[in-house]
Amino acid sequence: MMELYGMQEIISWLPNLAHGHDAVSLWLSHSPLNSPFLAQNIRDPNVLGQIQSAFNYFIKSGQVWALLIGLFLGYVIRGITA
C-alpha cells in the first residue's frame, strides 16, 4: 500500500516538473521520507534484566554512597544558606 502511495505521489507531481521546479526538492518536500523514523535495532530485549544489572552495578561500584552523601551535603548547605 505504501509503494502505491509513493508512485501516485510521484506521478501527480510529474506535470509540475515540466514548469521548471527542482525535481529533488519538490519530491522530498512532499515525501513520506521526511517523517521521523520510529524503528530501532534492539540487541537485547531483556529490559528488566538490564535494569537489574544497572542497579547492581550502581550498588557494587559505590555510586549509591556518592548519591547519599551528595543529597545529605546538599540538604545541609541548603539549610545553611536559606
Disulfide bonds with the S-S distance in Angstrom:
none
